[in-house]
Amino acid sequence: MKQPNTKTSQILTNLRSNRPVPRKRSIPVKHLIRPPLAAVALLAAGLPAFADARTEAYIQKNASDVLQSLNNPKLSAAERTSTFSGYMDKFTNLDAVSNFVIGKYSRRFTEAEQAKYRKAFRNYALTVYEYQLDAYRGEAVVVKNSVDRSETDSIVNTVIKRQDGKDMDVRWRVQGKEGSYQVVDVALNLDGNLIWLAIEQRAQFIALLDRSNGSADALIKKIDSMTAELKAKTRS
């Protein structure tokens, strides 16, 4: 079985950890099931904010680029998806997220199953991000503050300013060090609830794998089905 590389292993360890470790300096899909409330509460709790200017600047620039790719009227639908996917491939660590959302099963899949699953998950994740963030089109992304969960793990709180005045809160979970930051989860306001997408996916995928005795094929089939459904909604 293929083992995750050192960087991915560290990110997975961080994802599983819920203890905030403050830095010394202190500056300030309806189609998905709901995640465990305790997990969301831990992530969204009002912890002390320890602003990391470099992490916040990373989100400011890259989140703006991502949303601008959705707002560009000169791009066709296919060009927009391609541009958006290119940004998200760099902006997010999809390999780490793909392992996180299947938990213990990431160590049980064969190399062939891992490769097939990661391909399916990448297509699905990019489709989910595009579908959800498309509803968050706005004029600008403004960073409000950030919370440090550890030296290499932060949550950056932003607001997307809109012309209609209906500003939207989006939270970005960022891991890494200066020069190698990547997003590992995004929290969006869906139906009045702040939902972390990777935690949503983990709850759903592990439940499916538990029911199917860890069948990679069953999971991939379900992921492909959800991807096709979302793409149909995006086109309409």
Beta strands, then each sheet from edge to edge (+ up, - down):
strand 1: 140-150
strand 2: 153-161
strand 3: 168-175
strand 4: 182-190
strand 5: 193-196
sheet 1: 1+ 2- 3+ 4- 5+
end
